[in-house]
């Protein structure tokens, strides 16, 4: 499918930054705050709940591409009609605390049904981190065959760091980094590394092979606009820094 040109460019440069407000976040005022901060901080696109009224509000507010998240194919149709640019099956994190799992067969079935309903909209699909890594890779390949244009990884919710500070942030990101590394080498579509990332670990995600990163709680759990903007800007700068470093010739002085 044709991905928005801004997104396509960012994915090709491996510096896409998606700010996620939350699949179950229907607080319009909070979502507006997050989206405004995402735009001011230099994010590439935003990911919001697949609620038509919310999409219309955000569409009038920003020129950033809007991705909508849901786990029910029917929820995407009205959201796309309301102005969503792309759709995301997943952001499963909020379901795990409820004891709800998404197995490979179910995710693949949702993907196929969504593709039938919306054959032309750019489609991102999250690979559940509850699967063993080799099964995540197998599912990612099947999802691409079923029409997924982007594969998203996850893992932060179930990761329980034992260290504080930077070591803890790296521990937190380990599951999604591992998935990004493995899946990016097995599929030809962009891989978006998400869940449990911070300004410390987003550069690791890009180095692991991701074409971009998705940031949720590191932004949406902050309580004021200026802090959100600063956090988004830090993420964007970290992603861009790793790409700049990769261009520095070996042995060059800094």
N, C-alpha and C positions, 0 to 999 in steps of 0.2 A: 504494500500500500504506500501511498505518497505521504511521507511525514512532512509536517510543516517545515519550510525551508530554514527557519531559524534553528529549529531543533536538529534538523539534518546536519547543518553546519557545525553545531555544537557537538553532536555525537561524532562527527568525522574528525573533529579536533580533540576529542576526548576531554572536553571541559564542560559538559552539560551539568547544570545544577538544578534539581527539582526540589522545591519546598513543599512539604506535605502537611496540610492542615488536619487531616484525619478522616478516615472513611466514615466514622460515626459522629463527626463534629458538625452539627447543624446550627451552631451558635453563629448567626450571621455577623454580628459585630466582631467576634473574635476572628472569624475567617477573613473579614475585611482587613483587620489589623495585620494578620499574617501575610496576606497578599500584597498589601501596601509595602510592608517591610521587605518582602521578597523582591519586589520591583526596585525599591530604593537601594537595596543591597547588591543588585546586579545578578539576581538569579535568572536562569534561562526560561523556566516555566514553573507552574504551580499545579498542585494536585489537591482537589477538593472532593467532597462527598457528591455523589451523583443525584443531587436533588435539583430539579429544573429551576425552581425559584432562586435557589442559591447561585446556580450557574448564570442566570440572567443578571443577577445583581453584580457578580464578579466580572461578567463580560462587559458591563457598562463602566466598570471601574479600572480595568487594566488592558493593556495591549499584549501582555504576556500570553503565550499559549496556555490554554486551560486543559488539564487532564482531569478526568473524573474517575473515582474509584468505587467499585461495588463488587459484589459476588453473585448478583442475580442479573442475568443477561437482559431481562426486560427493563431493568432500571436504567440501562444505558441509552435506550432509544429516545426518551423524552429529554434526557440530559444533552444529547447530541443536538436534538432539535432546538434546544435552548441556547446553544452556542459553544458547546464543548468541542475542542480541537482533536482530542484523542481520549482513549479510554484505558483504564487499568483494571484488570481482574486481579484483585488481591489487596495488598496491604492487610494481610491476614492477622497481624500482630494483635489487634484488639479482640480477636476471637479466642486466642489461646487461653486467656485468663478465665474464660467461660467454659473451658474444657472442650471447645469445638475444634476439631482437626479437619484439614483439607488434604485428602489423599490424592495421589497422582491421577487416578482414574477420574475423580470428581473434577479436578482442575482442568483436565483435558476435555471432559464433557462440557463444562461451562464455556471453554474456549471455542469449541466447535459450534455450540448453540449461538454464542455471541456473534461468531463470524457469519452465520446464516442470517441473523437479524440485521447485522451491519457489515456488509461485505467490503466496504470501502474505507471505513474509518481506521486511522492508525491505532493498533492494538498492542498494549503492553500486558504481559502476564507475569505475575509473581510465582516463583518456584518455592513451595513450602520448605522451610529449612528443617522441618521435622523428619524429612526423608533423609536416608543415608546419602552421602555426597555423590556416589556413583548413580544412584537413582535420580538425584536432582539433575544430573547431566543428561540422563536418558530422557527424563520428562521435558527438559528444555528443548532437546532435539525434536521430540514429538510435538511440542507446542509450536515450534517454528514450522514444522510440516503442516500443522493445522491452521496456520495463518498468522501467528504472532509476529509482530514487527519489532518488538523490543522484549527482552527478558529482564525481569527484575529479581534481585536476590534479597534475602532477609536473614534474620538470625539474632538481632540484638535483644529481643525481649526475653529469650530463654537463656542468654548468656549471663552468668553470675560471676563478675570479676572478684578475685580474691585480693587484689592489690588496689592501692589508692593512686591518684594522680595519673600520670601518663601511662604507666604500666596497666592500670585498670582500664583506661580508655582503649588501649590496644587489645586487652583481653575481651572487652565488650564487643569489639568489632570482628574478632576472629572468625566466627561462623560465616558472616556475610562476605568477608574477604576471601575465605577459602572457596566459597561458592562462586564468587566473581572470577577468581583465578581459573577454576576448573571449567565453568560454563563458557567463559569467553573464548576458550581454546577449542570448544566443541561446536559452536554455532557461528553463523555468518552475520547475524543481526547484532545491533548494539546491546550491550549488557549494562543495566543500570544497577549499581551496587547501593543498597539501602538498608536501613534498620541498624541502629546502634552506632552510627558513625558520628564523628566529631571533627573539629578543625585539625585535630592531631592525626586522624586516620583516613580522611578523605584522600589525601595524597597517596596513601598505601593502596586504596581502592583503584585509583587510576593506574598506578604502577603494576597492580595485579592484572590489569587488562580491561577494566571497566571503561565504558565510553562516557560515563557520567555517574553522578551520585544523587541519591534521594535522602533528604534530611527532614525528619519529622520532629521528634520530641526535643531535640537540641534547640529548636526554634519555637515550636508551638507551646512549650511549657514555660516560656519566659513571660513575665507579667507586664512588660511595657514595650512600646514601639521602638524607642531608641536602642534598647538592648537587643531587640529582634533584628533591627537593621545592622547593628554592629556584628551580631553573630552570623548573619547571612553573608556580610561582606568578608568576614574572616574565612568562611567556607569557600567562597568564590576565589579569594586570593590564594588559599592553599591549593585549590585545584589548578589554578593557572600557574602557580609557582612550580609544580611538579612537571608541567609540560615545558616550561621555560628551561628548567634544569636538564631535561632530557635532550635539549638542543645544544647544550654546552659541550664542546669537543673535549675528549679525554685529555687531561693534562693542562687544560686552559686555566688561567688564574682568574680569581673572582675579585 
